[in-house]
Amino acid sequence: MSFQGFADFRSDTVTRPTPEMRRAMAEAEVGDDVLGDDPTVRRLEELAAGILAKEAALFVPSGTMGNTIALMVHNSRGKEVLLEEKCHIYRYESGNVASLAGALPHTLPSQRGQISLADLEASFKDDADAHEVATGGIALENTHNYHGGTTLPVDYLRQVGEFTRSRRLFLHLDGARMFNAATALKVDAAAIAQPCDSVMFCLSKGLAAPIGSLLVGSRDFIFRAHRVRKQLGGGMRQVGILAAAGIIALDTMRLRLEDDHQRARRLAAGLAAVKGLAIDPADVQTNIVIFRVVSKRIDPEQLVKQMAADKVLALPFGPGRVRLVTHNDIDDADVEKALRSISRIVSAAEHP
């Protein structure tokens, strides 16, 4: 049950650290991570690199910083980065791809986050013509937030990886919720990471840690990422207190994500039965549920406001849409509470 009686579906970032995390944080062995001697941070980074079968990892305060560091290390300044048109890097990271990484975002349409290889090929430009902006690399998102937690198939990632290697481009993965993708696809997270030169994933979303993300890649990449993290003010001191929760997140919380997916599917099935809403439950692959309000008598902002009066929290999410996210602090009772609230409010609007 969520905090103070609220069923909080706004995001999986609202999760609170588990009792096991709190104990680990209280007892964490710490040192100065800027000087490289926090042993708990080192353990977390080694664990993350091992799980993704990469050479090294770097603990950073946020996913946005991790993505920004990756683009800066990949030397994308003055070059194009090919991005999906509604991806997090482009829409929700304050323009860092341009203002800090110095790259020109070139956005492309997709099928629920999956840019066609034909569109990638057609958009690629080498540096032969001094008048054109050369392509530096590609950044993909898995799972894709705006498109409702959709996954990128491993075969697709391999094909994009082959494309980038053949043209000497980089491939970065915004894998904020990549363990949800691995769970849904029934593959090891390393299979998702393998085609990518760098991967960022968050500890503070479905994995329930209070803060932090990991950036993983080659040893040389992470060596250079250390400097960029310092430039961005991301160096932290006795941060093993936070890294301890991240170790628990990777050891245990990534193994329970199917529970969130099942609750999301149950939520979607219930919403599909509400007249005035539109959702295809088959579209729900992970822990994000997005439905459209098709009723002419209530809009998403009104619906979300009235839900809050029932102690059910959600977010309007683009024109005509509402997003709900399941996570460790959402249980079966919360799902039923949300369905009762939404059904009552929409039915009352439809039949005043």
N, C-alpha and C positions, 0 to 999 in steps of 0.2 A: 504494500500500500504506500502511496506517495506521501510526501511531507505534509503534516498538519491537515490531513484529510483531502488534500487536492490530488486528483489524478492528473499528473503533469506530462502531457504529450507534446510539449513545445519542441523538445529536442532530446537526444540522448546525452547532450552536454549537461543536463540538469541532474544527472545521477550523483549520488553522494558516495564517498568512499565507504567500502564495506568495513565491518568490524575488524576483519583480518588485515585490511590495508591500514586502518588506524593504528593497530598494534605494531605493524611493521614500521610505520612512519615514526612512532614514538621511540622505537628501539633501534632505529637505523644508525649504522656506523657512517660517519660523515667526514669529509675533508673539503678543501677548497677546490672546486671543480675547475675554476679558471686556471689554477696552477696544475690541474691534471691529477689531483690526488684524492678525489672522492671515490672511495672503493665501491660504494653502492651504485653510483652513476656508472662506473666502469662495468659492473656486473650487468646492469640494465642494458648498456650498449652492446656488450658481448652477446647477451641473450637475444636481443633484437636482430643483430647481424646473423646469428646462427639460425634463427627461425626462418629468416628470408634467404638464407644461403648466400649472403653477401659478405664482403671482406670486413666491413667496419660500419659503425653507426655513430650518430651524434644526437644527444639529448638536447632538444630545443623547447622554448616555452610554449610555442603554438604551432599549429599546422600552417597558418599563414606565413610565419617566419620560415618554417621548413621549406615551403614551396618557393619563397622568395630567394632563400639561400641557394637552392638548387639551380634556379634560373641564372643567378649571378655567377655561380661556380662554372656553369656550362658556357659562360662567356657569350651570352645571347645579346649583349649590348650592340645596338645598331643593326640587328638582324630580326627577321620575323620568327615568331613562335606560333606554330599552328595549334589552335585551341578549338574545342567544341564551343558553339556559340552561347550556351547557357552554363558553362562550367564555372566552378567556384573560383578558380584563379582569375577568370575574366570579370565575373559579376560581383564577387563578394570579398575581394581582397584589396580594396581601396586603390586600385590602379597600380599596384606594386610592380606588375610585369613591365610597365612602362616607366614609372617614376623612379624605381629603385634598381630594377634589373636592366633598364634602358633598352628593352626590346619592344618591337612593334607587334602587338597582338593581331593575328590574322585569324578571324573566327570562321568556322565552317559549320554547316548544318549537320544533323545526325539523325539516326534512328535510335532515339532514346539513349543518347550518349555515345553511340558507335558511329564514328565518322567513316564513310566508305573509303576504301583504299583508292578508288578512282578519284575521289575528291582530293585526297592527300597527294596523289600523283599530279593531278592537274594544278595544284597550288604550289608545288615545289619549284623553287627558283635557285639556281646555283649563282656563283658570284662572277659569271662571265661578263655580264652587262653591268657596267658601273652605274647606270641610271636606276637599276632596280635594287630593291632590298632583298638580299639573299636570305634563304631559309636557314635558320640556325638549328631548329629542333621542333619536337612535338611534345605536348603535355596532355595527357589523358586523365580522366577521373573515374575511379572505380572503388566503391559504387558511386553512381551519379545522383547527387542530391536533388537537383531540380527535376530530374526525370523520375523521381520516386524510388530511389534506392536500387536502380537497375544495375546489373553486372555486365562486365565486358568478358566474353568468353576467352579462355586461355589461348585457343587457336587464333583468335583475332589478334590478341596481344603479340603472339609470336610473329604473325604476318607483319604487323606494324614494326616490330623489332627488326625484322629482316629488311624492311623498307628503309628504316633509319640507318642501319649499318651499311647498306649498299650505297647510301648517299652521304655518309659521314656526318649524319645528324645525331643529336642526342634524343633520347626518349626518357622523359620524366613522368612518373605516375603520382598523381595526387590520390593516394590511397588512404585518405582519412578514415574510411570505413572498409578497408580492404579485407579485414578478417570476417566481416559480414559477407563480402563477396566470396571468400574462400569457403565459408560455411554453406552458402547457397549453391555454389558450384561443386561442392564436395571434392575439393582439391586442397593440397597443401598451399599455404600462402606463398611458399617459395616458388611454386609454379607460376603464380601471378607476377612475382617480382623478377623472375629469371630474364625475360626479354628486355627489362628496363635498365637503363644506366643509373637511375636513382629513383628512390621511392620514399615518400613521406607517409607515415600513418600516425593517427591520433590515439593517445591513451585515454583521453578525456571524453570520448563519445561512448560508444557501446561497451567499452572496456571498463568504465566506471572509475577510472583514476581521477583525482581532483584537478590535475593540470599536466600538460606536457605532450610532446610528440617526438617521434624519432625520424631522423633522416638517415637513410642507408645507401651504401654504394661501395665503390672500390676504396682501398686505403688512400690512394692519392686524392680521390674526390673528397673524402671526409677530412683529410689533412687540410685541404684548401677551404672546406666548409667551416672549419674551426675559426679561421681568420675572418671570414665573412660574418659568422655569428657574432664575433667580437665587434666588428664594425657596426652591426645593427643593434648593439646593446644587449645581446642575448646571453652574454657570459654570466653565469650564476655561481654563487659561492657554495655554502654547505647545502647543496640542493639534493643530496642523498635522501633527505627527509621526503622529498617528492618522488625521487626515483624508486624508493622502496615500494610505494604504491604501484608504480609502473611495473615492477617485477611481478607483483601479485596479479596485476591485470593480464600480463602475458602468460603467466603460469596457469591461471585458472579461469579468468573471465572470458577469454576468447573461446573457451570450450563450451560455454553455455548459450551462445548466441542463437542457436536454433530455437530456444524458448521464446526469444523476442520475435523471431520470424513467424512462429506458429501463432502467437498472439496478434501479430499484424495481419495475418491471413484471416483470422477469426473476426477481427475488426472490419476488414474489407468486406467480408461476406455479409456481415450485419448491415453495413452502410449501403450495400448494393440493394438491400430490400427496402430502403427508405425512399418513398416517393418524393421527388424534388431534388434528389442527389443523383450523381452519375459517377460510377466507378466500376471498372472491370477487375474483379478479384484476381484474375489470372495475371494481371500486370504487377501484382505485389510480389516481389522476389525476396526482399529482405525485411528490414524493420521500419521502412518508411511507407506511410499510407497517404496518398493524396487523392482527394475527391473533388469533383466540381459541383458547385451549387447551381442547379439549373432552374430552381424555383424562381419565379418572378416576384415573389412576395417577401424574400429575405435575401440579403447579400452576405458574403463571407464575413465581413467585419461585424455585422449585426449578430450573426450566428455565433462567432467566437466570443463576443461580449456576453451573450446570454449563456453560453456554456460556462463561462467563468463564474457566473452567479450560482451555477450548480457545482462549483468546485471541480470543473474539468477544464484544463488549459490546453489550447492549441494555437496555431498560428495561421493567419491568412497567408497565402503563398502564391502570389501572382494573380492575374485577373480571373475572378470566378472560382478560385481554388482555396482549399484548406488543407494543411498538412498536419498529420499526427505521427509521432515517432515512438515506437515501443523501446523499452530498455530495462535495465536491471531493477529499477524502482517502480515498474508497472507490473501488476499481477492480473490474474483473471478477473478479479472483482473490479479493477479499474477499467478493464475493457468493457465489461457489462455496464458499468456506470456511465461511460462515455456513450455507448450505444443508446442507453435509455435517455440521456440528456439530449443528444442530437435528434433522435426520433421524435421526442416530445416537442422540441422547439420547432422543428421543420413542419411537423404535422399541425401544430397550432397556427403556424404562419399560413399553411396551405388551406386550413379550414377555420378561419377566424370566427 
